[in-house]
Amino acid sequence: MTVSPDDPRNAYEQVADDLRQKIASGALKAGQRLDGNAKMAERYGVAAMTIRHALDILRKEGLIVSQQGRGTFVASDTESAESAEQADQMISELGEIKTALNLINSRLDRLEERVRERP
């Protein structure tokens, strides 16, 4: 597949969508090593930076994992589940942080009111 200039999506989105579809269909299997960025860039007819951007998207989605010095691989179901679990945990922790910040802001507002009320 080469990137189409007539497609309204950005080139990196086209690449990410194509790789996502190949992973979903099983054409790229869990644990399979992806080609290097230069080879993929040549195959898709785009710059290596475009490939990096597409891979960043798939990495954030938990579909691929990169290992320093080894390459980029299709994530296993376990890795995807762990990524989803980590995301859920982070969302929960962010909710707790938001609640704590709201409490702190409320206390600060009350303190400011008391300071303004003093003669």
TIRO-2110 file (N, C-alpha, C; in Angstrom, 1 decimal):
// TIRO-2110
0.8, -1.2, 0.0, N, 1, A
0.0, 0.0, 0.0, CA, 1, A
0.9, 1.2, 0.0, C, 1, A
0.6, 2.2, -0.9, N, 2, A
1.3, 3.4, -0.8, CA, 2, A
0.3, 4.5, -0.4, C, 2, A
0.8, 5.5, 0.2, N, 3, A
0.0, 6.6, 0.7, CA, 3, A
-0.6, 7.4, -0.5, C, 3, A
-1.9, 7.7, -0.4, N, 4, A
-2.5, 8.4, -1.5, CA, 4, A
-2.6, 9.9, -1.2, C, 4, A
-2.1, 10.7, -2.1, N, 5, A
-2.3, 12.2, -1.9, CA, 5, A
-3.7, 12.7, -2.0, C, 5, A
-4.6, 11.9, -2.6, N, 6, A
-6.0, 12.2, -2.7, CA, 6, A
-6.8, 11.9, -1.5, C, 6, A
-6.2, 11.1, -0.6, N, 7, A
-6.9, 10.8, 0.7, CA, 7, A
-6.9, 12.0, 1.6, C, 7, A
-8.1, 12.3, 2.2, N, 8, A
-8.1, 13.5, 3.1, CA, 8, A
-7.4, 13.3, 4.4, C, 8, A
-7.0, 12.1, 4.7, N, 9, A
-6.3, 11.8, 6.0, CA, 9, A
-4.8, 12.2, 5.8, C, 9, A
-4.1, 12.5, 6.9, N, 10, A
-2.7, 12.8, 6.8, CA, 10, A
-2.0, 11.4, 6.4, C, 10, A
-0.8, 11.6, 5.9, N, 11, A
0.0, 10.4, 5.5, CA, 11, A
0.2, 9.4, 6.7, C, 11, A
0.6, 10.0, 7.9, N, 12, A
0.8, 9.1, 9.0, CA, 12, A
-0.5, 8.4, 9.5, C, 12, A
-1.6, 9.1, 9.3, N, 13, A
-2.9, 8.4, 9.6, CA, 13, A
-3.2, 7.3, 8.7, C, 13, A
-2.9, 7.4, 7.4, N, 14, A
-3.1, 6.4, 6.4, CA, 14, A
-2.2, 5.2, 6.8, C, 14, A
-0.9, 5.4, 7.1, N, 15, A
0.0, 4.4, 7.5, CA, 15, A
-0.5, 3.7, 8.8, C, 15, A
-0.9, 4.4, 9.8, N, 16, A
-1.3, 3.9, 11.0, CA, 16, A
-2.6, 3.0, 10.8, C, 16, A
-3.5, 3.5, 10.0, N, 17, A
-4.8, 2.8, 9.7, CA, 17, A
-4.5, 1.5, 9.0, C, 17, A
-3.5, 1.5, 8.0, N, 18, A
-3.2, 0.3, 7.3, CA, 18, A
-2.5, -0.7, 8.2, C, 18, A
-1.6, -0.3, 9.1, N, 19, A
-1.0, -1.2, 10.0, CA, 19, A
-2.0, -1.7, 11.0, C, 19, A
-2.9, -0.9, 11.5, N, 20, A
-3.9, -1.3, 12.5, CA, 20, A
-4.8, -2.3, 11.8, C, 20, A
-5.2, -2.2, 10.6, N, 21, A
-6.0, -3.1, 9.9, CA, 21, A
-5.3, -4.5, 9.7, C, 21, A
-4.0, -4.4, 9.4, N, 22, A
-3.2, -5.6, 9.3, CA, 22, A
-3.1, -6.4, 10.6, C, 22, A
-3.0, -5.6, 11.7, N, 23, A
-2.9, -6.3, 13.0, CA, 23, A
-4.3, -6.9, 13.3, C, 23, A
-5.4, -6.2, 13.1, N, 24, A
-6.7, -6.7, 13.4, CA, 24, A
-7.1, -7.9, 12.5, C, 24, A
-6.6, -7.9, 11.3, N, 25, A
-7.0, -9.0, 10.4, CA, 25, A
-6.1, -10.3, 10.6, C, 25, A
-5.0, -10.1, 11.4, N, 26, A
-4.1, -11.2, 11.6, CA, 26, A
-2.9, -11.3, 10.6, C, 26, A
-2.9, -10.3, 9.6, N, 27, A
-1.8, -10.3, 8.7, CA, 27, A
-0.5, -10.0, 9.4, C, 27, A
-0.6, -9.2, 10.4, N, 28, A
0.5, -9.0, 11.3, CA, 28, A
0.2, -9.7, 12.7, C, 28, A
0.9, -10.7, 13.1, N, 29, A
0.6, -11.5, 14.3, CA, 29, A
1.3, -11.0, 15.5, C, 29, A
0.6, -11.3, 16.7, N, 30, A
1.2, -10.9, 18.0, CA, 30, A
2.6, -11.4, 18.1, C, 30, A
3.6, -10.5, 18.5, N, 31, A
5.0, -10.9, 18.6, CA, 31, A
5.8, -10.7, 17.4, C, 31, A
5.1, -10.5, 16.2, N, 32, A
5.8, -10.4, 15.0, CA, 32, A
6.6, -9.0, 14.9, C, 32, A
7.8, -9.1, 14.5, N, 33, A
8.7, -7.9, 14.4, CA, 33, A
8.3, -7.1, 13.1, C, 33, A
8.1, -5.8, 13.3, N, 34, A
7.8, -5.0, 12.1, CA, 34, A
9.1, -4.6, 11.4, C, 34, A
9.0, -4.3, 10.1, N, 35, A
10.1, -3.9, 9.3, CA, 35, A
10.7, -2.6, 9.9, C, 35, A
11.9, -2.3, 9.6, N, 36, A
12.5, -1.0, 10.1, CA, 36, A
11.8, 0.2, 9.5, C, 36, A
12.0, 1.3, 10.1, N, 37, A
11.4, 2.6, 9.6, CA, 37, A
11.7, 2.9, 8.2, C, 37, A
13.0, 2.7, 7.8, N, 38, A
13.4, 3.0, 6.5, CA, 38, A
12.7, 2.1, 5.4, C, 38, A
12.6, 0.9, 5.7, N, 39, A
12.0, -0.1, 4.8, CA, 39, A
10.5, 0.2, 4.7, C, 39, A
9.9, 0.5, 5.8, N, 40, A
8.4, 0.9, 5.8, CA, 40, A
8.2, 2.2, 5.0, C, 40, A
9.1, 3.2, 5.2, N, 41, A
9.0, 4.4, 4.6, CA, 41, A
9.1, 4.2, 3.0, C, 41, A
10.0, 3.4, 2.6, N, 42, A
10.1, 3.1, 1.2, CA, 42, A
8.8, 2.4, 0.7, C, 42, A
8.3, 1.4, 1.4, N, 43, A
7.1, 0.7, 1.0, CA, 43, A
5.9, 1.6, 0.9, C, 43, A
5.8, 2.5, 1.8, N, 44, A
4.6, 3.4, 1.8, CA, 44, A
4.8, 4.7, 1.0, C, 44, A
6.1, 4.9, 0.6, N, 45, A
6.4, 6.1, -0.2, CA, 45, A
6.3, 7.4, 0.6, C, 45, A
6.8, 7.3, 1.9, N, 46, A
6.7, 8.5, 2.8, CA, 46, A
8.1, 8.6, 3.4, C, 46, A
8.2, 9.7, 4.2, N, 47, A
9.5, 9.9, 5.0, CA, 47, A
9.5, 9.1, 6.2, C, 47, A
10.7, 8.8, 6.7, N, 48, A
10.8, 8.0, 7.9, CA, 48, A
10.1, 8.6, 9.1, C, 48, A
10.1, 10.0, 9.1, N, 49, A
9.4, 10.7, 10.2, CA, 49, A
7.9, 10.4, 10.2, C, 49, A
7.3, 10.2, 9.0, N, 50, A
5.9, 9.9, 8.9, CA, 50, A
5.7, 8.5, 9.5, C, 50, A
6.6, 7.6, 9.3, N, 51, A
6.5, 6.2, 9.8, CA, 51, A
6.6, 6.3, 11.4, C, 51, A
7.5, 7.1, 11.9, N, 52, A
7.7, 7.2, 13.3, CA, 52, A
6.4, 7.8, 14.0, C, 52, A
5.8, 8.7, 13.3, N, 53, A
4.5, 9.3, 13.8, CA, 53, A
3.4, 8.3, 13.8, C, 53, A
3.3, 7.5, 12.8, N, 54, A
2.3, 6.4, 12.7, CA, 54, A
2.5, 5.4, 13.8, C, 54, A
3.8, 5.0, 14.0, N, 55, A
4.1, 4.0, 15.0, CA, 55, A
3.8, 4.6, 16.4, C, 55, A
4.1, 5.9, 16.7, N, 56, A
3.8, 6.5, 18.0, CA, 56, A
2.3, 6.3, 18.3, C, 56, A
1.4, 6.5, 17.3, N, 57, A
0.0, 6.4, 17.5, CA, 57, A
-0.3, 4.9, 17.9, C, 57, A
0.2, 4.0, 17.2, N, 58, A
-0.1, 2.6, 17.5, CA, 58, A
0.5, 2.2, 18.8, C, 58, A
1.6, 2.7, 19.2, N, 59, A
2.2, 2.4, 20.5, CA, 59, A
1.3, 2.9, 21.6, C, 59, A
0.8, 4.2, 21.4, N, 60, A
-0.1, 4.7, 22.4, CA, 60, A
-1.4, 3.9, 22.5, C, 60, A
-1.8, 3.3, 21.4, N, 61, A
-3.0, 2.5, 21.5, CA, 61, A
-2.7, 1.1, 22.0, C, 61, A
-1.5, 0.8, 22.3, N, 62, A
-1.1, -0.5, 22.8, CA, 62, A
-1.1, -1.6, 21.8, C, 62, A
-1.1, -1.3, 20.5, N, 63, A
-1.0, -2.3, 19.5, CA, 63, A
0.4, -2.8, 19.1, C, 63, A
1.4, -1.9, 19.4, N, 64, A
2.7, -2.3, 19.2, CA, 64, A
3.6, -2.0, 20.4, C, 64, A
4.7, -2.6, 20.5, N, 65, A
5.7, -2.3, 21.6, CA, 65, A
7.1, -2.2, 20.9, C, 65, A
7.9, -1.3, 21.4, N, 66, A
9.2, -1.2, 21.0, CA, 66, A
10.2, -1.6, 22.0, C, 66, A
11.3, -2.3, 21.6, N, 67, A
12.3, -2.7, 22.6, CA, 67, A
13.6, -2.2, 22.1, C, 67, A
14.3, -1.4, 22.9, N, 68, A
15.5, -0.8, 22.6, CA, 68, A
16.5, -1.8, 22.0, C, 68, A
17.0, -1.5, 20.9, N, 69, A
18.0, -2.4, 20.2, CA, 69, A
17.5, -3.6, 19.6, C, 69, A
16.2, -3.9, 19.7, N, 70, A
15.6, -5.1, 19.1, CA, 70, A
14.6, -4.8, 18.0, C, 70, A
13.9, -3.7, 18.2, N, 71, A
12.9, -3.3, 17.1, CA, 71, A
11.5, -3.1, 17.7, C, 71, A
10.6, -3.1, 16.8, N, 72, A
9.2, -2.8, 17.1, CA, 72, A
8.4, -4.1, 16.8, C, 72, A
7.5, -4.5, 17.7, N, 73, A
6.8, -5.7, 17.6, CA, 73, A
5.3, -5.5, 17.7, C, 73, A
4.5, -6.4, 17.1, N, 74, A
3.0, -6.3, 17.4, CA, 74, A
2.8, -6.8, 18.8, C, 74, A
2.0, -6.1, 19.6, N, 75, A
1.8, -6.4, 21.0, CA, 75, A
1.0, -7.7, 21.1, C, 75, A
1.3, -8.5, 22.1, N, 76, A
0.5, -9.7, 22.4, CA, 76, A
-0.8, -9.2, 23.0, C, 76, A
-1.7, -10.1, 23.1, N, 77, A
-3.0, -9.8, 23.8, CA, 77, A
-2.7, -9.4, 25.2, C, 77, A
-1.8, -10.1, 25.9, N, 78, A
-1.4, -9.8, 27.2, CA, 78, A
-0.9, -8.4, 27.4, C, 78, A
0.0, -8.0, 26.5, N, 79, A
0.5, -6.6, 26.5, CA, 79, A
-0.6, -5.6, 26.3, C, 79, A
-1.5, -5.9, 25.4, N, 80, A
-2.6, -5.0, 25.1, CA, 80, A
-3.5, -4.9, 26.4, C, 80, A
-3.8, -6.0, 27.0, N, 81, A
-4.6, -6.0, 28.2, CA, 81, A
-3.9, -5.2, 29.3, C, 81, A
-2.6, -5.4, 29.4, N, 82, A
-1.8, -4.7, 30.5, CA, 82, A
-1.8, -3.2, 30.2, C, 82, A
-1.7, -2.8, 28.9, N, 83, A
-1.8, -1.4, 28.6, CA, 83, A
-3.1, -0.8, 28.9, C, 83, A
-4.2, -1.5, 28.6, N, 84, A
-5.5, -1.1, 29.0, CA, 84, A
-5.7, -1.0, 30.5, C, 84, A
-5.2, -2.0, 31.2, N, 85, A
-5.3, -1.9, 32.6, CA, 85, A
-4.5, -0.8, 33.2, C, 85, A
-3.3, -0.5, 32.7, N, 86, A
-2.5, 0.6, 33.1, CA, 86, A
-3.3, 2.0, 32.8, C, 86, A
-3.9, 2.0, 31.7, N, 87, A
-4.6, 3.2, 31.3, CA, 87, A
-5.8, 3.5, 32.3, C, 87, A
-6.5, 2.4, 32.6, N, 88, A
-7.6, 2.5, 33.6, CA, 88, A
-7.1, 2.9, 34.9, C, 88, A
-6.0, 2.4, 35.3, N, 89, A
-5.4, 2.8, 36.6, CA, 89, A
-5.0, 4.3, 36.6, C, 89, A
-4.4, 4.7, 35.5, N, 90, A
-4.0, 6.1, 35.4, CA, 90, A
-5.2, 7.0, 35.4, C, 90, A
-6.3, 6.6, 34.8, N, 91, A
-7.5, 7.4, 34.8, CA, 91, A
-8.1, 7.5, 36.2, C, 91, A
-8.0, 6.4, 36.9, N, 92, A
-8.5, 6.4, 38.3, CA, 92, A
-7.7, 7.4, 39.2, C, 92, A
-6.3, 7.3, 39.0, N, 93, A
-5.4, 8.1, 39.8, CA, 93, A
-5.6, 9.6, 39.4, C, 93, A
-5.8, 9.9, 38.2, N, 94, A
-6.1, 11.3, 37.8, CA, 94, A
-7.3, 11.8, 38.4, C, 94, A
-8.4, 11.0, 38.5, N, 95, A
-9.6, 11.4, 39.1, CA, 95, A
-9.4, 11.7, 40.6, C, 95, A
-8.6, 10.9, 41.2, N, 96, A
-8.2, 11.2, 42.6, CA, 96, A
-7.5, 12.5, 42.8, C, 96, A
-6.5, 12.7, 41.9, N, 97, A
-5.8, 14.0, 41.9, CA, 97, A
-6.7, 15.1, 41.7, C, 97, A
-7.6, 15.0, 40.8, N, 98, A
-8.5, 16.1, 40.5, CA, 98, A
-9.4, 16.4, 41.7, C, 98, A
-9.9, 15.4, 42.4, N, 99, A
-10.6, 15.6, 43.6, CA, 99, A
-9.8, 16.3, 44.7, C, 99, A
-8.6, 15.9, 44.8, N, 100, A
-7.7, 16.5, 45.8, CA, 100, A
-7.4, 18.0, 45.5, C, 100, A
-7.2, 18.2, 44.2, N, 101, A
-7.0, 19.6, 43.8, CA, 101, A
-8.2, 20.5, 44.0, C, 101, A
-9.4, 19.9, 43.8, N, 102, A
-10.6, 20.7, 44.0, CA, 102, A
-10.8, 21.0, 45.5, C, 102, A
-10.4, 20.1, 46.3, N, 103, A
-10.5, 20.3, 47.8, CA, 103, A
-9.5, 21.4, 48.2, C, 103, A
-8.3, 21.3, 47.7, N, 104, A
-7.3, 22.3, 48.0, CA, 104, A
-7.7, 23.7, 47.5, C, 104, A
-8.3, 23.8, 46.3, N, 105, A
-8.8, 25.1, 45.8, CA, 105, A
-9.9, 25.6, 46.6, C, 105, A
-10.8, 24.8, 47.1, N, 106, A
-11.9, 25.2, 48.0, CA, 106, A
-11.3, 25.8, 49.3, C, 106, A
-10.3, 25.1, 49.8, N, 107, A
-9.7, 25.6, 51.1, CA, 107, A
-9.0, 26.9, 50.8, C, 107, A
-8.3, 27.0, 49.7, N, 108, A
-7.7, 28.3, 49.4, CA, 108, A
-8.7, 29.5, 49.3, C, 108, A
-9.8, 29.2, 48.6, N, 109, A
-10.8, 30.2, 48.4, CA, 109, A
-11.3, 30.7, 49.8, C, 109, A
-11.6, 29.7, 50.7, N, 110, A
-12.1, 30.1, 52.0, CA, 110, A
-11.0, 30.9, 52.8, C, 110, A
-9.8, 30.5, 52.7, N, 111, A
-8.7, 31.3, 53.3, CA, 111, A
-8.6, 32.7, 52.8, C, 111, A
-8.7, 32.8, 51.5, N, 112, A
-8.7, 34.2, 50.8, CA, 112, A
-9.8, 35.0, 51.3, C, 112, A
-11.0, 34.4, 51.4, N, 113, A
-12.2, 35.2, 51.9, CA, 113, A
-11.9, 35.7, 53.3, C, 113, A
-11.4, 34.8, 54.2, N, 114, A
-11.1, 35.2, 55.6, CA, 114, A
-10.1, 36.4, 55.6, C, 114, A
-9.1, 36.3, 54.8, N, 115, A
-8.1, 37.4, 54.8, CA, 115, A
-8.7, 38.7, 54.3, C, 115, A
-9.6, 38.6, 53.3, N, 116, A
-10.3, 39.8, 52.8, CA, 116, A
-11.2, 40.4, 53.8, C, 116, A
-11.8, 39.6, 54.7, N, 117, A
-12.8, 40.0, 55.7, CA, 117, A
-12.1, 40.7, 56.8, C, 117, A
-10.9, 40.5, 57.1, N, 118, A
-10.2, 41.1, 58.2, CA, 118, A
-10.0, 42.6, 58.0, C, 118, A
-10.1, 43.4, 59.1, N, 119, A
-9.9, 44.8, 58.9, CA, 119, A
-8.5, 45.2, 58.7, C, 119, A
END
